[in-house]
Amino acid sequence: MKKIRLVSIASLLLVLFAFTACNSTKNNAELEEEQAQEDILAQEDEEVLLDEEELTEEEIAIQEHITKQDEEITALNAELEKQKKIAESRYSYKEVVLSEDKPFPPEAKPGQCFARIFVPQKTQTVTEKILVKEASERLEVFPTVYDVVTEEILVCPAYTTWKKGTGSIQKIDNQTGEIMCLVEVPAVYKTIYKEVVVSPPTTKSFEIPAEYQTVSREEVVKEASMEWVPVLCDVNMTPAKITEIQTALEELGYPTGDFYGSLGSGTLEAIKLFQADNDLLVTDYITIETLEQLDVTYF
């Protein structure tokens, strides 16, 4: 009985060992299969990364080109905005709101006609000087001035000595019987040259005036507005008055091309030209200001 039990235990151990070995083999196979799948996935990821790197380089080049174009467009827009502001500040008309508190021309007289006209902004050119460089001072150094002078130096003073000969003063040598004359020998001088200072070194200051630049700018004299302007209309316009206007225009070199006394397009165009040439308000109306410039009465 004991022997049978030992055999059963041994059989169980063999079965358990076989099962464990089978499971181990199975686990190893599964691990190898999983590792193979991971290797395949890693290789695919590397290929994808390589493709992405190549694509990224192309995208970077395209992005750089797009960025450069955006910068150029931004610079152009900034310059355009700058020029637009300059043009608006100089030439554009400002928004004008009609005044409701003055629906009719003030201080009008019977027989007068008025038109509410947009009067543009009026500017004038102002010239002014702008300081470019401030006044300054320049120092100039003058060196020492020398002069060469001559000077006589005594080398040997004058003296007297006896010489042989005859003369008013003479002496007979008792020993030889010769005649000796007392003569004067003049002094001996030597001429030397030397430099003397005429003027010492000096420093002189010179003033440099300031530099200016003349610039011109447009200055607003009167803002744009809606104004009541006195004009001719059917109340105070007659054929005789039209003829007078046409005659004045033609005498000044503005032909009308219309029949005298008839206000046609030719006369109106001539009036506009006259208004523009004389810095008047250019309108479709015959303003009293225009008549005054033409030296035509309006009453």
C-alpha positions as CSV (number, residue, x, y, z in Angstrom):
1,M,0.0,0.0,0.0
2,K,2.9,2.3,0.9
3,K,4.5,1.3,-2.4
4,I,1.4,2.2,-4.4
5,R,1.2,5.6,-2.7
6,L,4.8,6.4,-3.6
7,V,4.2,5.5,-7.2
8,S,1.2,7.8,-7.3
9,I,3.2,10.7,-5.8
10,A,5.9,10.1,-8.3
11,S,3.4,10.1,-11.1
12,L,1.9,13.3,-9.9
13,L,5.3,14.9,-9.8
14,L,6.0,13.8,-13.4
15,V,2.7,15.2,-14.5
16,L,3.4,18.4,-12.7
17,F,6.9,18.7,-14.2
18,A,5.6,18.0,-17.7
19,F,2.9,20.6,-17.2
20,T,5.4,23.2,-16.0
21,A,7.7,22.4,-18.8
22,C,4.9,22.8,-21.3
23,N,3.8,26.1,-19.8
24,S,7.4,27.3,-19.8
25,T,7.8,26.4,-23.5
26,K,4.5,28.0,-24.3
27,N,5.5,31.2,-22.4
28,N,8.8,31.3,-24.2
29,A,7.1,31.0,-27.5
30,E,4.7,33.8,-26.6
31,L,7.5,36.0,-25.4
32,E,9.5,35.4,-28.7
33,E,6.3,36.2,-30.7
34,E,5.7,39.4,-28.7
35,Q,9.3,40.4,-29.1
36,A,9.1,39.8,-32.9
37,Q,6.0,42.0,-33.1
38,E,7.7,44.7,-31.0
39,D,10.6,44.6,-33.4
40,I,8.3,44.9,-36.4
41,L,6.5,47.9,-34.8
42,A,9.8,49.5,-33.9
43,Q,11.0,49.2,-37.5
44,E,7.7,50.6,-38.8
45,D,8.1,53.5,-36.3
46,E,11.6,54.2,-37.6
47,E,10.4,54.3,-41.2
48,V,7.6,56.6,-40.2
49,L,10.0,58.9,-38.3
50,L,12.3,59.0,-41.4
51,D,9.3,60.0,-43.6
52,E,8.3,62.6,-41.0
53,E,11.8,64.0,-41.0
54,E,11.9,64.3,-44.7
55,L,8.5,65.9,-44.7
56,T,9.5,68.2,-41.9
57,E,12.4,69.6,-43.9
58,E,10.1,70.4,-46.8
59,E,7.6,71.9,-44.5
60,I,10.3,74.0,-42.8
61,A,11.4,75.4,-46.2
62,I,7.8,76.1,-47.2
63,Q,7.2,77.7,-43.8
64,E,10.3,79.9,-44.1
65,H,9.1,81.1,-47.5
66,I,5.7,81.8,-46.2
67,T,7.1,83.7,-43.2
68,K,9.3,85.8,-45.5
69,Q,6.3,86.7,-47.7
70,D,4.3,87.6,-44.6
71,E,7.0,89.9,-43.4
72,E,7.2,91.6,-46.8
73,I,3.4,92.0,-46.8
74,T,3.5,93.4,-43.3
75,A,6.1,95.9,-44.3
76,L,4.1,96.9,-47.4
77,N,1.0,97.3,-45.4
78,A,2.8,99.5,-42.8
79,E,4.2,101.7,-45.6
80,L,0.8,101.9,-47.2
81,E,-0.8,102.9,-43.9
82,K,1.9,105.5,-43.4
83,Q,1.3,107.1,-46.8
84,K,-2.4,106.9,-46.2
85,K,-2.1,108.8,-43.0
86,I,0.0,111.4,-44.7
87,A,-2.5,111.8,-47.5
88,E,-5.4,112.0,-45.1
89,S,-3.6,114.6,-42.9
90,R,-2.9,116.8,-45.9
91,Y,-5.6,116.5,-48.5
92,S,-8.6,114.6,-47.2
93,Y,-11.7,116.3,-46.1
94,K,-12.7,115.8,-42.5
95,E,-16.2,114.6,-41.7
96,V,-18.5,117.6,-41.4
97,V,-21.8,117.4,-39.4
98,L,-24.6,119.6,-40.5
99,S,-25.6,122.1,-37.9
100,E,-29.3,121.8,-37.0
101,D,-29.3,125.0,-35.0
102,K,-28.8,127.1,-38.2
103,P,-31.2,125.8,-40.7
104,F,-31.2,129.1,-42.6
105,P,-28.4,131.6,-43.5
106,P,-27.8,134.1,-40.8
107,E,-28.3,137.9,-41.4
108,A,-29.8,137.4,-44.9
109,K,-31.3,140.3,-46.7
110,P,-34.2,140.4,-49.1
111,G,-33.2,139.4,-52.7
112,Q,-30.2,137.3,-51.6
113,C,-29.8,133.6,-52.4
114,F,-27.7,131.2,-50.5
115,A,-26.5,127.6,-51.2
116,R,-25.3,125.3,-48.5
117,I,-21.9,124.1,-49.9
118,F,-19.2,121.8,-48.6
119,V,-16.2,124.0,-48.2
120,P,-13.1,121.8,-48.2
121,Q,-10.2,122.1,-45.8
122,K,-8.0,125.0,-46.6
123,T,-4.2,124.7,-46.1
124,Q,-1.2,126.9,-46.6
125,T,2.4,126.1,-47.1
126,V,4.5,127.2,-44.2
127,T,8.2,127.6,-44.5
128,E,10.4,127.4,-41.5
129,K,14.0,126.9,-40.5
130,I,15.0,123.8,-38.6
131,L,18.3,123.7,-36.6
132,V,20.5,121.1,-38.1
133,K,23.7,121.8,-36.3
134,E,24.2,124.0,-33.3
135,A,26.8,126.8,-33.2
136,S,30.2,125.7,-32.0
137,E,33.7,127.0,-31.4
138,R,36.9,126.0,-33.2
139,L,40.3,126.5,-31.6
140,E,43.3,127.1,-33.8
141,V,46.8,127.1,-32.5
142,F,49.4,129.4,-34.1
143,P,53.0,128.3,-33.6
144,T,55.9,130.5,-32.5
145,V,57.1,133.0,-35.1
146,Y,60.9,133.4,-35.4
147,D,63.1,135.8,-37.2
148,V,66.8,135.6,-38.2
149,V,68.9,138.6,-37.1
150,T,72.6,139.4,-37.5
151,E,74.9,140.5,-34.8
152,E,78.5,141.8,-34.9
153,I,80.7,140.3,-32.3
154,L,84.1,141.9,-31.4
155,V,86.9,139.5,-32.1
156,C,89.8,141.8,-31.6
157,P,89.6,145.4,-30.3
158,A,91.4,148.3,-32.0
159,Y,95.0,148.9,-31.0
160,T,98.1,150.9,-32.0
161,T,101.4,149.5,-33.0
162,W,104.7,150.6,-34.5
163,K,105.5,149.9,-38.1
164,K,108.4,150.8,-40.3
165,G,107.9,153.7,-42.6
166,T,107.7,157.4,-42.8
167,G,104.9,159.7,-41.5
168,S,104.0,162.6,-39.4
169,I,104.8,160.8,-36.3
170,Q,108.1,159.0,-36.6
171,K,110.9,157.8,-34.4
172,I,114.4,157.1,-35.3
173,D,115.7,153.9,-33.7
174,N,118.9,154.8,-32.0
175,Q,120.4,151.4,-32.6
176,T,119.4,150.8,-36.3
177,G,118.6,154.3,-37.5
178,E,115.3,153.0,-39.0
179,I,112.2,155.2,-39.1
180,M,109.2,153.7,-37.1
181,C,105.6,154.9,-37.6
182,L,102.8,154.5,-34.9
183,V,99.7,153.2,-36.7
184,E,96.2,152.3,-35.4
185,V,94.9,148.8,-36.2
186,P,91.1,148.8,-36.4
187,A,89.0,146.4,-34.4
188,V,88.0,143.0,-35.9
189,Y,84.3,141.9,-35.8
190,K,82.6,138.7,-36.7
191,T,79.0,138.6,-38.0
192,I,76.8,135.9,-36.5
193,Y,73.2,134.9,-37.3
194,K,70.6,133.8,-34.7
195,E,66.9,133.3,-34.4
196,V,64.9,135.5,-32.2
197,V,61.2,135.0,-31.1
198,V,59.0,137.5,-32.9
199,S,55.7,136.2,-31.3
200,P,55.1,133.4,-28.9
201,P,52.7,130.5,-29.7
202,T,49.1,131.6,-29.4
203,T,45.6,130.0,-29.5
204,K,42.7,131.8,-31.3
205,S,39.0,130.9,-31.0
206,F,36.8,131.0,-34.1
207,E,33.0,130.9,-33.8
208,I,31.2,128.5,-36.2
209,P,27.6,129.7,-36.8
210,A,24.7,127.3,-36.4
211,E,23.4,125.5,-39.5
212,Y,19.7,125.6,-40.4
213,Q,17.7,123.8,-43.0
214,T,14.6,125.3,-44.6
215,V,11.6,122.9,-44.7
216,S,8.1,123.4,-45.9
217,R,4.9,121.9,-44.5
218,E,1.2,122.2,-45.0
219,E,-0.7,123.9,-42.2
220,V,-4.4,123.9,-41.8
221,V,-5.8,127.4,-42.1
222,K,-9.5,126.4,-41.9
223,E,-11.2,123.1,-41.3
224,A,-13.7,121.6,-43.8
225,S,-17.3,122.7,-43.1
226,M,-20.7,123.1,-44.5
227,E,-21.4,126.8,-45.0
228,W,-24.1,129.0,-46.4
229,V,-22.5,130.8,-49.4
230,P,-24.2,133.7,-51.2
231,V,-24.9,132.8,-54.8
232,L,-26.9,133.9,-57.9
233,C,-30.2,132.2,-58.4
234,D,-33.4,132.8,-60.4
235,V,-34.4,135.5,-57.9
236,N,-31.4,137.7,-58.6
237,M,-30.2,136.3,-62.0
238,T,-31.3,138.1,-65.2
239,P,-30.2,137.7,-68.8
240,A,-28.4,141.0,-68.6
241,K,-26.5,139.8,-65.5
242,I,-25.5,136.6,-67.3
243,T,-24.3,138.6,-70.3
244,E,-22.3,140.8,-68.1
245,I,-20.7,137.7,-66.5
246,Q,-20.0,136.1,-69.9
247,T,-18.4,139.3,-71.2
248,A,-16.1,139.6,-68.1
249,L,-15.1,135.9,-68.5
250,E,-14.2,136.3,-72.2
251,E,-12.2,139.4,-71.6
252,L,-10.1,137.5,-69.1
253,G,-9.5,134.6,-71.5
254,Y,-12.3,132.2,-70.5
255,P,-14.6,131.7,-73.5
256,T,-18.1,130.5,-72.7
257,G,-19.3,129.2,-76.0
258,D,-22.9,130.0,-75.1
259,F,-25.3,132.7,-76.4
260,Y,-25.2,135.9,-74.5
261,G,-27.8,135.9,-71.8
262,S,-28.1,132.1,-71.7
263,L,-26.5,130.2,-68.8
264,G,-25.3,127.0,-70.4
265,S,-22.7,124.3,-69.7
266,G,-20.0,126.3,-71.4
267,T,-20.5,129.3,-69.2
268,L,-20.5,127.1,-66.1
269,E,-17.3,125.4,-67.1
270,A,-15.6,128.7,-67.8
271,I,-16.7,129.9,-64.3
272,K,-15.2,126.8,-62.7
273,L,-11.9,127.3,-64.5
274,F,-11.9,130.9,-63.4
275,Q,-12.6,129.9,-59.8
276,A,-9.8,127.3,-59.8
277,D,-7.2,129.7,-61.3
278,N,-8.0,132.3,-58.8
279,D,-8.1,130.1,-55.7
280,L,-11.8,130.5,-55.2
281,L,-14.3,127.9,-54.0
282,V,-15.0,125.7,-57.1
283,T,-18.7,124.9,-57.2
284,D,-21.6,124.4,-59.6
285,Y,-22.9,127.8,-58.4
286,I,-22.1,131.3,-59.4
287,T,-21.0,132.6,-56.0
288,I,-20.9,136.3,-55.1
289,E,-17.2,135.9,-54.3
290,T,-16.7,134.9,-58.0
291,L,-18.6,138.0,-59.2
292,E,-16.5,140.2,-57.0
293,Q,-13.4,138.7,-58.5
294,L,-14.8,139.3,-62.0
295,D,-15.6,142.9,-60.9
296,V,-19.3,142.3,-61.7
297,T,-22.0,143.8,-59.4
298,Y,-24.6,141.4,-58.1
299,F,-27.4,143.9,-57.3
